[in-house]
Amino acid sequence: MPSHNLARLEIGDLEILGYSVAGEETVIGLPQLDVCFDIGKAPDQLISINHVLLTHGHMDHAAGIAYYLSHRKFNGMSEGTVLTPPNTLKPIRDILDAWGRLDGNRIPVNLVGVTPGDQYPLKPNLIARVFPTKHSYQSVGFSVIETRKKLKAEYLGLTGPQIVELKKQGIEIENPVEIPLVSYLGDTSYVDFSQLEYVSKSKILIAECTFYEDEHTERADAGKHMHIDEFGPLLERMENEYIIITHLTHRTSVVEARNMLEKRLPGEVYKKVIILMDRKNWVKKR
C-alpha cells in the first residue's frame, strides 16, 4: 500500500503527484522531470525521484528528508540530490548524521547549497533555476527549464553539408533557447513574480495561496504567506497556461476557496486554475 493518498493531475505528458495543506505537509513530484518540489513526509510514491528541490527548512516541507535518502539506499538506488538554501545545509547534515547513528548506517546524499540565480543540470537538456522568495531566511523558488538550440536565421537555408562545414570551422550557428516548463514558488509572501520572465512564462505555475477570508489578511502577513487580495492581481499579470494552487489553510474549504477564486479572478484567468487538493481534478491511476 502507498504511504500517501496523493493528488494526481495530468497536464500534457506530465504527471503531477502531490499533497499540500498549510502547516501539515507540502510535497509536489513530477516524475517525468525527475524533480520533487519540497519533500513533506516523503511519500513512498516519490522516493524514486532523484532530485529534491527544497525551498526552505520548515518541517511541513522538509520533515521527510532523512527518510527519503535512507529509503533510497535501502532500495539500492543512487544517492538522492537535494538542492537547498545555504542556511539549511548544516542542519540537514546534522539530522542525517543523527539518524545514521540511530539506524547504524550512513545516509548518503548529494547536498547542494543554492542561492538565487544559480542553475543546476537535471538532465542533458533540463536545468533547475533558483529565484528568491519572501518567507523564511534564504527561502527560494525553482523553475525547471528545457534548454534547446535553434539555428540562427542567417543559416536557415543551408544544406546539411554546409552546416557541417561551418561547424568544422568553429562558427557558432545556433542560438540557445529556453522553454520554461514549471515554476514552483513554495511558501512566500507577495513578490511580483511577473518580473521574472522564466517564471511568468512557465507553462505550469505551482503557487501558494494560503488565505482567502477578509479577516485573514493579518495571518497572511504574520506567516509570510499570500492572501487572495494580492494573489489575484498577480495572476492577472502572469502568462502561465496552467496555475496549480497549493497550501490552503484548514480554515477555508476547497469549495469555498474555489468560489472565492471564481469571484475574484477574470474568467480567462480562473479557467487556468487548478486547486491541487480539489479531488474533482484528480486523475485515477491507470
Contacts in CASP RR format, 6 or more apart in sequence:
PFRMAT RR
TARGET T0000
AUTHOR 0000-0000-0000
METHOD contacts of the structure
MODEL  1
MPSHNLARLEIGDLEILGYSVAGEETVIGLPQLDVCFDIGKAPDQLISIN
HVLLTHGHMDHAAGIAYYLSHRKFNGMSEGTVLTPPNTLKPIRDILDAWG
RLDGNRIPVNLVGVTPGDQYPLKPNLIARVFPTKHSYQSVGFSVIETRKK
LKAEYLGLTGPQIVELKKQGIEIENPVEIPLVSYLGDTSYVDFSQLEYVS
KSKILIAECTFYEDEHTERADAGKHMHIDEFGPLLERMENEYIIITHLTH
RTSVVEARNMLEKRLPGEVYKKVIILMDRKNWVKKR
2 43 0 8 1.000
2 44 0 8 1.000
2 45 0 8 1.000
3 41 0 8 1.000
3 42 0 8 1.000
3 43 0 8 1.000
3 44 0 8 1.000
3 45 0 8 1.000
4 18 0 8 1.000
4 19 0 8 1.000
4 41 0 8 1.000
4 43 0 8 1.000
4 44 0 8 1.000
4 45 0 8 1.000
5 19 0 8 1.000
6 17 0 8 1.000
6 18 0 8 1.000
6 19 0 8 1.000
6 43 0 8 1.000
6 45 0 8 1.000
7 16 0 8 1.000
7 17 0 8 1.000
7 18 0 8 1.000
7 19 0 8 1.000
7 276 0 8 1.000
7 277 0 8 1.000
7 279 0 8 1.000
7 281 0 8 1.000
7 282 0 8 1.000
8 15 0 8 1.000
8 16 0 8 1.000
8 17 0 8 1.000
8 18 0 8 1.000
8 282 0 8 1.000
8 283 0 8 1.000
8 284 0 8 1.000
8 285 0 8 1.000
9 15 0 8 1.000
9 16 0 8 1.000
9 244 0 8 1.000
9 274 0 8 1.000
9 276 0 8 1.000
9 281 0 8 1.000
9 282 0 8 1.000
9 283 0 8 1.000
10 16 0 8 1.000
10 283 0 8 1.000
11 203 0 8 1.000
11 204 0 8 1.000
11 242 0 8 1.000
13 32 0 8 1.000
14 30 0 8 1.000
14 32 0 8 1.000
14 33 0 8 1.000
14 181 0 8 1.000
14 182 0 8 1.000
14 204 0 8 1.000
15 30 0 8 1.000
15 31 0 8 1.000
15 32 0 8 1.000
16 28 0 8 1.000
16 29 0 8 1.000
16 30 0 8 1.000
16 204 0 8 1.000
16 244 0 8 1.000
17 28 0 8 1.000
17 29 0 8 1.000
17 30 0 8 1.000
17 31 0 8 1.000
17 43 0 8 1.000
17 45 0 8 1.000
17 46 0 8 1.000
18 27 0 8 1.000
18 28 0 8 1.000
18 29 0 8 1.000
18 43 0 8 1.000
18 46 0 8 1.000
18 276 0 8 1.000
19 25 0 8 1.000
19 26 0 8 1.000
19 27 0 8 1.000
19 40 0 8 1.000
19 43 0 8 1.000
19 276 0 8 1.000
19 277 0 8 1.000
20 26 0 8 1.000
20 27 0 8 1.000
20 28 0 8 1.000
20 208 0 8 1.000
20 246 0 8 1.000
20 247 0 8 1.000
20 248 0 8 1.000
20 276 0 8 1.000
20 277 0 8 1.000
21 247 0 8 1.000
21 248 0 8 1.000
21 250 0 8 1.000
21 277 0 8 1.000
22 60 0 8 1.000
22 210 0 8 1.000
22 225 0 8 1.000
22 247 0 8 1.000
22 248 0 8 1.000
22 249 0 8 1.000
22 250 0 8 1.000
23 60 0 8 1.000
24 60 0 8 1.000
24 250 0 8 1.000
25 40 0 8 1.000
25 41 0 8 1.000
25 60 0 8 1.000
25 63 0 8 1.000
26 38 0 8 1.000
26 40 0 8 1.000
26 60 0 8 1.000
26 61 0 8 1.000
26 186 0 8 1.000
26 187 0 8 1.000
26 246 0 8 1.000
26 247 0 8 1.000
27 36 0 8 1.000
27 37 0 8 1.000
27 38 0 8 1.000
27 39 0 8 1.000
27 40 0 8 1.000
27 41 0 8 1.000
27 42 0 8 1.000
27 43 0 8 1.000
27 46 0 8 1.000
27 61 0 8 1.000
28 36 0 8 1.000
28 37 0 8 1.000
28 38 0 8 1.000
28 184 0 8 1.000
28 206 0 8 1.000
28 246 0 8 1.000
28 276 0 8 1.000
29 35 0 8 1.000
29 36 0 8 1.000
29 37 0 8 1.000
29 46 0 8 1.000
29 49 0 8 1.000
30 36 0 8 1.000
30 37 0 8 1.000
30 49 0 8 1.000
30 144 0 8 1.000
30 182 0 8 1.000
31 46 0 8 1.000
31 48 0 8 1.000
31 49 0 8 1.000
33 122 0 8 1.000
33 126 0 8 1.000
33 144 0 8 1.000
33 181 0 8 1.000
33 182 0 8 1.000
34 49 0 8 1.000
34 50 0 8 1.000
34 51 0 8 1.000
34 122 0 8 1.000
34 123 0 8 1.000
34 126 0 8 1.000
35 49 0 8 1.000
35 51 0 8 1.000
35 52 0 8 1.000
35 53 0 8 1.000
35 122 0 8 1.000
35 128 0 8 1.000
35 142 0 8 1.000
35 144 0 8 1.000
35 182 0 8 1.000
36 46 0 8 1.000
36 49 0 8 1.000
36 51 0 8 1.000
36 52 0 8 1.000
36 53 0 8 1.000
37 53 0 8 1.000
37 55 0 8 1.000
37 142 0 8 1.000
37 184 0 8 1.000
37 186 0 8 1.000
37 206 0 8 1.000
38 52 0 8 1.000
38 53 0 8 1.000
38 54 0 8 1.000
38 55 0 8 1.000
38 61 0 8 1.000
38 62 0 8 1.000
38 186 0 8 1.000
39 46 0 8 1.000
39 52 0 8 1.000
39 54 0 8 1.000
39 61 0 8 1.000
39 62 0 8 1.000
39 63 0 8 1.000
39 64 0 8 1.000
39 65 0 8 1.000
39 68 0 8 1.000
40 60 0 8 1.000
40 61 0 8 1.000
40 62 0 8 1.000
40 63 0 8 1.000
40 64 0 8 1.000
41 63 0 8 1.000
41 64 0 8 1.000
41 67 0 8 1.000
42 63 0 8 1.000
42 64 0 8 1.000
42 65 0 8 1.000
42 67 0 8 1.000
42 68 0 8 1.000
42 71 0 8 1.000
44 71 0 8 1.000
46 68 0 8 1.000
47 68 0 8 1.000
47 71 0 8 1.000
47 72 0 8 1.000
47 75 0 8 1.000
47 77 0 8 1.000
48 72 0 8 1.000
48 77 0 8 1.000
50 78 0 8 1.000
50 80 0 8 1.000
50 81 0 8 1.000
51 80 0 8 1.000
51 81 0 8 1.000
51 82 0 8 1.000
51 83 0 8 1.000
51 122 0 8 1.000
51 128 0 8 1.000
52 65 0 8 1.000
52 68 0 8 1.000
52 80 0 8 1.000
52 81 0 8 1.000
52 82 0 8 1.000
52 83 0 8 1.000
52 84 0 8 1.000
53 83 0 8 1.000
53 128 0 8 1.000
53 141 0 8 1.000
53 142 0 8 1.000
53 184 0 8 1.000
54 61 0 8 1.000
54 62 0 8 1.000
54 65 0 8 1.000
54 82 0 8 1.000
54 83 0 8 1.000
54 84 0 8 1.000
54 85 0 8 1.000
54 88 0 8 1.000
55 61 0 8 1.000
55 85 0 8 1.000
55 133 0 8 1.000
55 135 0 8 1.000
55 139 0 8 1.000
55 140 0 8 1.000
55 141 0 8 1.000
55 142 0 8 1.000
55 184 0 8 1.000
55 186 0 8 1.000
55 187 0 8 1.000
56 62 0 8 1.000
56 85 0 8 1.000
56 88 0 8 1.000
56 135 0 8 1.000
56 136 0 8 1.000
56 138 0 8 1.000
56 139 0 8 1.000
56 140 0 8 1.000
56 186 0 8 1.000
56 187 0 8 1.000
57 84 0 8 1.000
57 85 0 8 1.000
57 88 0 8 1.000
57 91 0 8 1.000
57 136 0 8 1.000
58 136 0 8 1.000
58 187 0 8 1.000
61 186 0 8 1.000
61 187 0 8 1.000
62 88 0 8 1.000
62 92 0 8 1.000
65 82 0 8 1.000
65 92 0 8 1.000
65 95 0 8 1.000
65 96 0 8 1.000
66 95 0 8 1.000
66 96 0 8 1.000
66 99 0 8 1.000
66 107 0 8 1.000
68 80 0 8 1.000
69 79 0 8 1.000
69 80 0 8 1.000
69 82 0 8 1.000
69 96 0 8 1.000
69 107 0 8 1.000
69 108 0 8 1.000
69 109 0 8 1.000
70 99 0 8 1.000
70 100 0 8 1.000
70 103 0 8 1.000
70 105 0 8 1.000
70 107 0 8 1.000
72 78 0 8 1.000
72 79 0 8 1.000
72 80 0 8 1.000
73 79 0 8 1.000
73 105 0 8 1.000
73 107 0 8 1.000
73 108 0 8 1.000
79 108 0 8 1.000
79 109 0 8 1.000
79 110 0 8 1.000
80 108 0 8 1.000
80 109 0 8 1.000
80 110 0 8 1.000
81 109 0 8 1.000
81 110 0 8 1.000
81 112 0 8 1.000
82 92 0 8 1.000
82 109 0 8 1.000
82 110 0 8 1.000
82 111 0 8 1.000
82 112 0 8 1.000
83 112 0 8 1.000
83 113 0 8 1.000
83 114 0 8 1.000
83 120 0 8 1.000
83 128 0 8 1.000
83 130 0 8 1.000
83 142 0 8 1.000
84 92 0 8 1.000
84 111 0 8 1.000
84 112 0 8 1.000
84 113 0 8 1.000
84 114 0 8 1.000
85 113 0 8 1.000
85 114 0 8 1.000
85 115 0 8 1.000
85 137 0 8 1.000
85 138 0 8 1.000
85 139 0 8 1.000
85 140 0 8 1.000
86 113 0 8 1.000
86 114 0 8 1.000
86 115 0 8 1.000
86 138 0 8 1.000
87 137 0 8 1.000
87 138 0 8 1.000
88 138 0 8 1.000
89 111 0 8 1.000
89 113 0 8 1.000
92 109 0 8 1.000
92 111 0 8 1.000
93 111 0 8 1.000
96 107 0 8 1.000
96 109 0 8 1.000
99 107 0 8 1.000
100 106 0 8 1.000
100 107 0 8 1.000
112 120 0 8 1.000
114 120 0 8 1.000
114 130 0 8 1.000
114 140 0 8 1.000
115 130 0 8 1.000
115 138 0 8 1.000
115 140 0 8 1.000
116 130 0 8 1.000
116 131 0 8 1.000
116 132 0 8 1.000
116 140 0 8 1.000
117 129 0 8 1.000
117 130 0 8 1.000
117 131 0 8 1.000
118 129 0 8 1.000
118 130 0 8 1.000
119 127 0 8 1.000
119 128 0 8 1.000
119 129 0 8 1.000
119 130 0 8 1.000
120 127 0 8 1.000
120 128 0 8 1.000
120 130 0 8 1.000
121 127 0 8 1.000
122 128 0 8 1.000
122 144 0 8 1.000
125 146 0 8 1.000
125 147 0 8 1.000
125 148 0 8 1.000
126 144 0 8 1.000
126 145 0 8 1.000
126 146 0 8 1.000
126 147 0 8 1.000
127 144 0 8 1.000
127 145 0 8 1.000
127 147 0 8 1.000
128 142 0 8 1.000
128 143 0 8 1.000
128 144 0 8 1.000
128 145 0 8 1.000
129 142 0 8 1.000
129 143 0 8 1.000
129 145 0 8 1.000
129 198 0 8 1.000
130 140 0 8 1.000
130 141 0 8 1.000
130 142 0 8 1.000
131 140 0 8 1.000
131 141 0 8 1.000
131 142 0 8 1.000
131 143 0 8 1.000
131 193 0 8 1.000
131 196 0 8 1.000
131 199 0 8 1.000
132 139 0 8 1.000
132 140 0 8 1.000
132 141 0 8 1.000
132 191 0 8 1.000
133 139 0 8 1.000
133 140 0 8 1.000
133 141 0 8 1.000
133 185 0 8 1.000
133 186 0 8 1.000
133 187 0 8 1.000
133 188 0 8 1.000
133 191 0 8 1.000
134 188 0 8 1.000
134 189 0 8 1.000
134 190 0 8 1.000
134 191 0 8 1.000
134 224 0 8 1.000
135 186 0 8 1.000
135 187 0 8 1.000
135 188 0 8 1.000
135 189 0 8 1.000
135 223 0 8 1.000
135 224 0 8 1.000
135 225 0 8 1.000
136 187 0 8 1.000
136 224 0 8 1.000
139 186 0 8 1.000
139 187 0 8 1.000
139 188 0 8 1.000
141 183 0 8 1.000
141 184 0 8 1.000
141 185 0 8 1.000
141 186 0 8 1.000
141 188 0 8 1.000
142 183 0 8 1.000
142 184 0 8 1.000
143 180 0 8 1.000
143 182 0 8 1.000
143 183 0 8 1.000
143 184 0 8 1.000
143 196 0 8 1.000
143 198 0 8 1.000
143 199 0 8 1.000
143 202 0 8 1.000
144 180 0 8 1.000
144 181 0 8 1.000
144 182 0 8 1.000
144 183 0 8 1.000
145 178 0 8 1.000
145 179 0 8 1.000
145 180 0 8 1.000
145 181 0 8 1.000
145 198 0 8 1.000
146 178 0 8 1.000
146 179 0 8 1.000
146 180 0 8 1.000
146 181 0 8 1.000
147 176 0 8 1.000
147 177 0 8 1.000
147 178 0 8 1.000
147 179 0 8 1.000
148 176 0 8 1.000
148 177 0 8 1.000
148 178 0 8 1.000
148 179 0 8 1.000
149 174 0 8 1.000
149 175 0 8 1.000
149 176 0 8 1.000
149 177 0 8 1.000
150 174 0 8 1.000
150 175 0 8 1.000
150 176 0 8 1.000
150 177 0 8 1.000
151 163 0 8 1.000
151 173 0 8 1.000
151 174 0 8 1.000
152 173 0 8 1.000
152 174 0 8 1.000
152 175 0 8 1.000
155 163 0 8 1.000
155 166 0 8 1.000
155 173 0 8 1.000
158 166 0 8 1.000
163 173 0 8 1.000
166 173 0 8 1.000
167 173 0 8 1.000
178 198 0 8 1.000
180 198 0 8 1.000
180 199 0 8 1.000
180 201 0 8 1.000
180 202 0 8 1.000
180 203 0 8 1.000
181 202 0 8 1.000
181 203 0 8 1.000
181 204 0 8 1.000
182 202 0 8 1.000
182 203 0 8 1.000
182 204 0 8 1.000
182 205 0 8 1.000
182 206 0 8 1.000
183 193 0 8 1.000
183 198 0 8 1.000
183 199 0 8 1.000
183 202 0 8 1.000
183 204 0 8 1.000
183 205 0 8 1.000
183 206 0 8 1.000
183 240 0 8 1.000
184 206 0 8 1.000
185 193 0 8 1.000
185 199 0 8 1.000
185 205 0 8 1.000
185 206 0 8 1.000
185 207 0 8 1.000
185 208 0 8 1.000
186 206 0 8 1.000
186 207 0 8 1.000
186 208 0 8 1.000
186 246 0 8 1.000
186 247 0 8 1.000
187 208 0 8 1.000
187 210 0 8 1.000
187 224 0 8 1.000
187 225 0 8 1.000
187 247 0 8 1.000
188 208 0 8 1.000
188 224 0 8 1.000
188 225 0 8 1.000
188 226 0 8 1.000
189 220 0 8 1.000
189 221 0 8 1.000
189 223 0 8 1.000
189 224 0 8 1.000
189 225 0 8 1.000
189 226 0 8 1.000
190 226 0 8 1.000
190 230 0 8 1.000
190 231 0 8 1.000
190 234 0 8 1.000
192 234 0 8 1.000
192 237 0 8 1.000
193 199 0 8 1.000
193 200 0 8 1.000
193 234 0 8 1.000
193 238 0 8 1.000
194 200 0 8 1.000
194 234 0 8 1.000
194 237 0 8 1.000
194 238 0 8 1.000
199 205 0 8 1.000
199 238 0 8 1.000
200 237 0 8 1.000
200 238 0 8 1.000
200 239 0 8 1.000
200 240 0 8 1.000
201 239 0 8 1.000
201 240 0 8 1.000
202 240 0 8 1.000
203 240 0 8 1.000
203 241 0 8 1.000
203 242 0 8 1.000
204 240 0 8 1.000
204 241 0 8 1.000
204 242 0 8 1.000
204 243 0 8 1.000
204 244 0 8 1.000
205 238 0 8 1.000
205 240 0 8 1.000
205 242 0 8 1.000
205 243 0 8 1.000
205 244 0 8 1.000
206 244 0 8 1.000
206 246 0 8 1.000
206 276 0 8 1.000
207 226 0 8 1.000
207 231 0 8 1.000
207 243 0 8 1.000
207 244 0 8 1.000
207 245 0 8 1.000
207 246 0 8 1.000
208 225 0 8 1.000
208 226 0 8 1.000
208 245 0 8 1.000
208 246 0 8 1.000
208 247 0 8 1.000
209 226 0 8 1.000
209 227 0 8 1.000
209 228 0 8 1.000
209 231 0 8 1.000
209 232 0 8 1.000
209 245 0 8 1.000
209 247 0 8 1.000
209 248 0 8 1.000
209 257 0 8 1.000
209 261 0 8 1.000
210 220 0 8 1.000
210 225 0 8 1.000
210 226 0 8 1.000
210 227 0 8 1.000
210 247 0 8 1.000
210 248 0 8 1.000
210 249 0 8 1.000
211 217 0 8 1.000
211 219 0 8 1.000
211 220 0 8 1.000
211 225 0 8 1.000
211 226 0 8 1.000
211 227 0 8 1.000
211 228 0 8 1.000
211 249 0 8 1.000
211 251 0 8 1.000
211 252 0 8 1.000
212 227 0 8 1.000
212 228 0 8 1.000
212 249 0 8 1.000
212 252 0 8 1.000
212 256 0 8 1.000
212 257 0 8 1.000
212 260 0 8 1.000
213 251 0 8 1.000
213 252 0 8 1.000
216 227 0 8 1.000
216 249 0 8 1.000
216 251 0 8 1.000
216 252 0 8 1.000
217 227 0 8 1.000
217 229 0 8 1.000
219 225 0 8 1.000
219 249 0 8 1.000
220 226 0 8 1.000
220 227 0 8 1.000
225 247 0 8 1.000
226 234 0 8 1.000
228 260 0 8 1.000
228 261 0 8 1.000
228 264 0 8 1.000
232 264 0 8 1.000
232 265 0 8 1.000
232 269 0 8 1.000
235 243 0 8 1.000
235 265 0 8 1.000
235 269 0 8 1.000
235 272 0 8 1.000
235 273 0 8 1.000
236 265 0 8 1.000
236 266 0 8 1.000
236 269 0 8 1.000
240 272 0 8 1.000
241 272 0 8 1.000
242 272 0 8 1.000
242 274 0 8 1.000
243 269 0 8 1.000
243 272 0 8 1.000
243 273 0 8 1.000
243 274 0 8 1.000
244 274 0 8 1.000
244 275 0 8 1.000
244 276 0 8 1.000
245 257 0 8 1.000
245 261 0 8 1.000
245 273 0 8 1.000
245 274 0 8 1.000
245 275 0 8 1.000
245 276 0 8 1.000
246 276 0 8 1.000
246 277 0 8 1.000
248 254 0 8 1.000
248 257 0 8 1.000
248 275 0 8 1.000
248 277 0 8 1.000
252 260 0 8 1.000
254 275 0 8 1.000
254 277 0 8 1.000
254 278 0 8 1.000
254 279 0 8 1.000
257 275 0 8 1.000
258 275 0 8 1.000
258 278 0 8 1.000
261 270 0 8 1.000
261 273 0 8 1.000
261 275 0 8 1.000
262 270 0 8 1.000
265 273 0 8 1.000
274 281 0 8 1.000
275 281 0 8 1.000
END
